[in-house]
Amino acid sequence: MTHRYRSHTCGALRAEHAGGETRLSGWVHRVRDHGGVLFIDLRDHYGMTQVVADPDSPAFKTAERVRSEWVIRVDGKVRPRPAGTENKDMPTGLVEVYATEIEVLSQAAELPLPVFGEPDYPEDTRLKYRFLDLRRETLHRNIMTRTRVVAGLRNRMNEIGFNEFSTPILTASSPEGARDFLVPSRIHPGKFFALPQAPQQYKQLLMVAGFDRYFQIAPCFRDEDPRADRLPGEFYQLDLEMSFVTQDDLFATMEPVILDTFAAFANGKTVRKDVPRIPYDVSMRKYGTDKPDLRNPVEMQAVTQHFAGSGFKVFAGMIANDPKVEVWAVPAPKGGSRAFCDRMNSWAQGEGQPGLGYVFWREGEEGGAGPIAKNIGPERTEAIRTQLGLGVGDAVFFVAGRPEKFVKFAGDARTRVGKELALTNENEFALAWIVDFPFYEYDEEEKQVAFCHNPFSMPQGGMEALQTQDPLTIKAFQYDMVCNGFEIASGSIRNHSPETMVKAFEIAGMNKAVVEEKFGGMYRAFQYGAPPHGGMAFGVDRIVMLLVGATNLREITLFPMNQQAQDLLMGAPSDATPKQLRELHIRLNLPEA
C-alpha cells in the first residue's frame, strides 16, 4: 500500500476487485456481531463497504474496540460475499473486505444524535450538531444533489451565452421588499451598508452599462420570518438579465434550461413538457392562487347564476344584496359520498369558515343529494352538474362572497379535494408561467394605490396606460414560474424610461424627489441611454427542495438557521464586544426584559 490512508474509496470496490488488496479509510457506520464474527459498515463521502473481522484476523482485537462514528483505516483482502448474502441495493454489495489491519484514526464521543437509521430528532439538536446531521445518508445525498443542480444550471447558462458577473454584497439599503440586514460602517460613523435583498438594481445597471446576458448564482439576504419554503437570513437564486428582449424572448430562453434541469434530476418522475402561460386573473379564478399545482386537475368555476333567485336563501340573499358577490364551485370527481362531504365540511369549520355547502350525485338521485340540492331543486342542480361535467359518484363544493375575501380558502379547498381523493399526481413535475400580474393594488390600510409586485416592471401600455387608464386595471409585464404549487421564479420586463418610472411612482404616492432619493443610481443611469431589458430570478433552494422531494428548505441547506433565525452551530447572532461597539460608534438601546 503506497498511500497513507486509502487505495480505494468506500464506494469504489466491485466484483472485479475480488482477490486483490485494499486500503480504506472512513467512519464506522455501524458494527454488527454475528456469532463472534464482526461486520463493520465503513462509510465515506463516496459510499459504504462491508468490512469483516473474525477471531483469526490480526485486526480482530481492534475491531472489537471500535464504535459508531469512529474514524478508522482498514487494510484487507477483497473477496466475494458468500452466496445469498449479496446486497444488490449497494454498489459495493457483491464484495466485502476481510480485515488484516485496523488503525483507529479518531475516536467519537457519545453521540448527541445517531447517524445510522436516521431516526427523527429535535430540529434544534440536529442544527446544533449539524456536522453529525450532515453525515446522514439522506441529507448528504440532498446536499450533493444541490451541488450538481447548481453546477448544471451554471453550465447551461454558459452554454446559451450568458456571462457570470459578481455584484456587491455590501450595498445601499433598499426601501422595497423585506427588511434589510444592516451593516454599520466604522469609517463613516452613524451610516450603514445593507446586505442585498437581491442584485436587482446592479443587474439592471449592468444592462445600462452595455453588458448583456448577465447571470449569477446570487446570495440574497432578507430579514424575514421563516417558513418551511423560505429560509431566514439568506438564500440563493439564479439571477439573470437580458437586453433588447421581450417577455416571449425570456420565456423561450429560460424554459428549456429549467425543463432540462428538472428532467436531469427528476429521479423517475415525469416532467410535463407543456408549460402553459396562465394570466394571473385566470389562475386566481380557476385555482384560487397565483402558484397553482397543475398536477391537481380540479378547476373551479363561477356558478353564481344558478343560485341567484334560488331557494337557497343564504346564497340568494348575498347575491341580491351585493352585485360583487359570486358563488364558486369546487368540483370533486369521485367525491360523491356523504362521508367525504361531511369531512370537507368539518375541515372548513376547522379553517374558521361557517361550513362548506355541497351537492353530490349517487345512483337513483339524478337531482343530486344534500341540503343545497333540495333547496335549489333538480333543474338548477342539473344545470350545475352539466356545466361542471360531473356525474354519478361525483360531488361539488361551494364558496360564496366577494372573491377577494374567499379566494384563498377556495384554493385551499381545491388543494384538499385533490389530495383527499388522490387526484393529484405525486409522480410528476408540472410547470407554468403566470403572466399579466396587476401593476397596482389598493392598500386598504394606507387608503391609496400601491405597487402590487415589482415597482421596476414595465406597465403594459407604457406611459399611455399610466396617463389614461384606471391604475387598478393596468397589467404589468411581470411573470412568475411555478411548479407543483410553489413559486420557483419571478421576473419582469423592466421600466427603462425615467419619465415612465416617475409617473409610475407618482400614482403610488411617491414624487420625483422620492424616486431620486431612493433609486438615485438607477434613475440617474436611465438618463443616459438605457436599453429595453428584462430578467428574472429562480429560487435555487426551492428548485432543489422540489427535486429531492423534501418538505423543508433546511433539508437541502448545509448550515441553516432554526425557526427563530439563530445559527445554533456557530452561536449567531451573538453579542458584540464593548470595543467593537465603540469603534462603530453604536450604543445599544435594548428592550426591557
PyMOL commands that set and color helices and strands:
alter all, ss='L'
color gray80, all
select helices_A, chain A and resi 15-17+60-65+123-128+130-133+137-159+200-208+247-264+280-287+304-307+313-321+338-350+371-388+403-420+462-468+471-473+498-507+512-518+520-528+540-548+553-556+578-583
alter helices_A, ss='H'
color red, helices_A
select strands_A, chain A and resi 21-34+37-44+47-53+71-80+95-106+163-164+182-184+192-194+214-222+233-243+270-271+277-279+301-302+326-332+357-360+395-401+428-429+431-435+440-443+448-451+478-483+486-493+533-539
alter strands_A, ss='S'
color yellow, strands_A
deselect
rebuild
show_as cartoon
